[in-house]
Amino acid sequence: MVTIKKDINEKLYQTALLRIDELLHEVTDETPVSDKRAIELSLMSDIVMAYEEKHFPIASSPLADVMKIALEEKNISQKALAERIGVSPSRISEYLSGKAEPTLKIARAISKELKIAPAIVLGV
């Protein structure tokens, strides 16, 4: 993470959120870290994180809680989610219990499949 020293305003924050949503469709696990889109995604994430740490100091719901709610709302079983995103059901259980965090690839799949904001899944 790059340390963001500039005061980030609401407009920059909102722009960064929108750009993250766009970049998540372009940047994959196969994208080299030196790719300009991967670098931009990292920088936009840093901007969002810096803004939220300052303006929303209350901790947001952990991924496990958000996933549980999304699974229930969409009536999707852990097994079905596991099949859709290409992991074992036990791995989903580990995410839901907070024992493990998903990789970037899996986080992206969870975000798309459960329609969870990328910032939540990425922990920014």
C-alpha positions as a LaTeX table, in Angstrom:
\begin{tabular}{lrrr}
\hline
Residue & $x$ (\AA) & $y$ (\AA) & $z$ (\AA) \\
\hline
Met1 & 0.00 & 0.00 & 0.00 \\
Val2 & 1.19 & 3.46 & $-0.89$ \\
Thr3 & 0.80 & 6.06 & 1.85 \\
Ile4 & $-1.62$ & 8.71 & 0.68 \\
Lys5 & $-0.60$ & 12.03 & 2.21 \\
Lys6 & $-2.89$ & 14.37 & 0.32 \\
Asp7 & $-6.25$ & 15.15 & 1.89 \\
Ile8 & $-8.78$ & 13.18 & $-0.12$ \\
Asn9 & $-12.12$ & 14.86 & $-0.73$ \\
Glu10 & $-15.52$ & 13.28 & $-1.36$ \\
Lys11 & $-15.34$ & 13.78 & $-5.12$ \\
Leu12 & $-11.96$ & 12.02 & $-5.40$ \\
Tyr13 & $-13.25$ & 9.22 & $-3.17$ \\
Gln14 & $-16.38$ & 8.69 & $-5.29$ \\
Thr15 & $-14.31$ & 8.79 & $-8.48$ \\
Ala16 & $-11.92$ & 6.19 & $-7.07$ \\
Leu17 & $-14.83$ & 3.90 & $-6.14$ \\
Leu18 & $-16.23$ & 4.10 & $-9.66$ \\
Arg19 & $-12.83$ & 3.47 & $-11.19$ \\
Ile20 & $-12.28$ & 0.42 & $-8.97$ \\
Asp21 & $-15.55$ & $-1.05$ & $-10.24$ \\
Glu22 & $-14.37$ & $-0.51$ & $-13.83$ \\
Leu23 & $-10.89$ & $-1.87$ & $-13.24$ \\
Leu24 & $-12.12$ & $-5.05$ & $-11.56$ \\
His25 & $-13.58$ & $-6.04$ & $-14.94$ \\
Glu26 & $-10.21$ & $-5.45$ & $-16.66$ \\
Val27 & $-7.62$ & $-6.66$ & $-14.15$ \\
Thr28 & $-7.38$ & $-10.41$ & $-13.62$ \\
Asp29 & $-5.01$ & $-12.67$ & $-11.75$ \\
Glu30 & $-3.13$ & $-13.09$ & $-15.02$ \\
Thr31 & $-2.59$ & $-9.33$ & $-15.31$ \\
Pro32 & 1.05 & $-8.54$ & $-14.51$ \\
Val33 & 1.51 & $-6.35$ & $-11.44$ \\
Ser34 & 3.48 & $-3.99$ & $-13.67$ \\
Asp35 & 0.44 & $-3.45$ & $-15.92$ \\
Lys36 & $-0.80$ & 0.14 & $-15.71$ \\
Arg37 & $-4.36$ & $-1.02$ & $-14.90$ \\
Ala38 & $-3.14$ & $-3.19$ & $-12.01$ \\
Ile39 & $-1.10$ & $-0.28$ & $-10.68$ \\
Glu40 & $-4.08$ & 2.04 & $-11.03$ \\
Leu41 & $-6.33$ & $-0.45$ & $-9.21$ \\
Ser42 & $-3.87$ & $-0.55$ & $-6.33$ \\
Leu43 & $-3.67$ & 3.25 & $-6.17$ \\
Met44 & $-7.46$ & 3.68 & $-6.33$ \\
Ser45 & $-7.81$ & 1.13 & $-3.51$ \\
Asp46 & $-5.30$ & 3.10 & $-1.44$ \\
Ile47 & $-7.28$ & 6.30 & $-2.00$ \\
Val48 & $-10.53$ & 4.63 & $-0.91$ \\
Met49 & $-8.88$ & 3.11 & 2.14 \\
Ala50 & $-7.32$ & 6.40 & 3.21 \\
Tyr51 & $-10.62$ & 8.27 & 2.84 \\
Glu52 & $-12.62$ & 5.63 & 4.69 \\
Glu53 & $-10.13$ & 5.40 & 7.53 \\
Lys54 & $-10.49$ & 9.14 & 8.07 \\
His55 & $-14.22$ & 9.63 & 7.43 \\
Phe56 & $-15.69$ & 6.28 & 8.49 \\
Pro57 & $-13.62$ & 5.26 & 11.51 \\
Ile58 & $-16.17$ & 2.70 & 12.66 \\
Ala59 & $-15.11$ & $-0.68$ & 11.40 \\
Ser60 & $-17.25$ & $-1.99$ & 8.58 \\
Ser61 & $-18.77$ & $-5.45$ & 8.68 \\
Pro62 & $-16.20$ & $-8.13$ & 8.07 \\
Leu63 & $-16.40$ & $-10.04$ & 4.82 \\
Ala64 & $-17.76$ & $-13.10$ & 6.60 \\
Asp65 & $-20.82$ & $-11.21$ & 7.87 \\
Val66 & $-21.49$ & $-9.59$ & 4.51 \\
Met67 & $-21.14$ & $-12.94$ & 2.72 \\
Lys68 & $-23.56$ & $-14.63$ & 5.15 \\
Ile69 & $-26.16$ & $-11.92$ & 4.56 \\
Ala70 & $-25.71$ & $-12.06$ & 0.78 \\
Leu71 & $-25.98$ & $-15.86$ & 0.70 \\
Glu72 & $-29.17$ & $-15.72$ & 2.75 \\
Glu73 & $-30.72$ & $-12.88$ & 0.71 \\
Lys74 & $-29.97$ & $-14.64$ & $-2.57$ \\
Asn75 & $-30.88$ & $-18.09$ & $-1.20$ \\
Ile76 & $-27.54$ & $-19.55$ & $-2.28$ \\
Ser77 & $-25.96$ & $-22.41$ & $-0.36$ \\
Gln78 & $-22.29$ & $-22.48$ & 0.56 \\
Lys79 & $-21.89$ & $-25.49$ & $-1.72$ \\
Ala80 & $-23.50$ & $-23.68$ & $-4.66$ \\
Leu81 & $-21.29$ & $-20.64$ & $-4.15$ \\
Ala82 & $-18.22$ & $-22.88$ & $-3.94$ \\
Glu83 & $-19.12$ & $-24.50$ & $-7.27$ \\
Arg84 & $-19.80$ & $-21.14$ & $-8.94$ \\
Ile85 & $-16.47$ & $-19.61$ & $-7.91$ \\
Gly86 & $-14.34$ & $-22.73$ & $-8.21$ \\
Val87 & $-13.34$ & $-23.46$ & $-4.61$ \\
Ser88 & $-14.19$ & $-26.24$ & $-2.18$ \\
Pro89 & $-17.17$ & $-25.90$ & 0.16 \\
Ser90 & $-14.75$ & $-26.16$ & 3.09 \\
Arg91 & $-12.93$ & $-23.08$ & 1.76 \\
Ile92 & $-16.21$ & $-21.13$ & 1.76 \\
Ser93 & $-16.72$ & $-22.28$ & 5.34 \\
Glu94 & $-13.28$ & $-20.90$ & 6.23 \\
Tyr95 & $-14.17$ & $-17.53$ & 4.67 \\
Leu96 & $-17.47$ & $-17.45$ & 6.56 \\
Ser97 & $-15.86$ & $-18.32$ & 9.87 \\
Gly98 & $-13.13$ & $-15.72$ & 9.39 \\
Lys99 & $-10.41$ & $-18.38$ & 9.47 \\
Ala100 & $-9.22$ & $-17.50$ & 5.94 \\
Glu101 & $-9.26$ & $-14.58$ & 3.55 \\
Pro102 & $-9.87$ & $-15.09$ & $-0.17$ \\
Thr103 & $-7.20$ & $-14.49$ & $-2.80$ \\
Leu104 & $-7.69$ & $-11.56$ & $-5.19$ \\
Lys105 & $-9.07$ & $-13.93$ & $-7.83$ \\
Ile106 & $-11.55$ & $-15.50$ & $-5.42$ \\
Ala107 & $-12.45$ & $-12.12$ & $-3.90$ \\
Arg108 & $-13.30$ & $-10.88$ & $-7.40$ \\
Ala109 & $-15.46$ & $-13.96$ & $-8.01$ \\
Ile110 & $-17.26$ & $-13.51$ & $-4.67$ \\
Ser111 & $-17.88$ & $-9.85$ & $-5.47$ \\
Lys112 & $-19.39$ & $-10.68$ & $-8.86$ \\
Glu113 & $-21.35$ & $-13.74$ & $-7.75$ \\
Leu114 & $-22.88$ & $-12.24$ & $-4.61$ \\
Lys115 & $-23.03$ & $-8.67$ & $-5.94$ \\
Ile116 & $-20.99$ & $-7.40$ & $-2.99$ \\
Ala117 & $-19.19$ & $-4.07$ & $-3.44$ \\
Pro118 & $-15.55$ & $-4.74$ & $-4.41$ \\
Ala119 & $-14.32$ & $-2.44$ & $-1.64$ \\
Ile120 & $-15.95$ & $-4.68$ & 0.97 \\
Val121 & $-14.57$ & $-7.89$ & $-0.49$ \\
Leu122 & $-11.11$ & $-6.40$ & $-0.87$ \\
Gly123 & $-11.19$ & $-5.08$ & 2.66 \\
Val124 & $-10.64$ & $-1.47$ & 1.69 \\
\hline
\end{tabular}
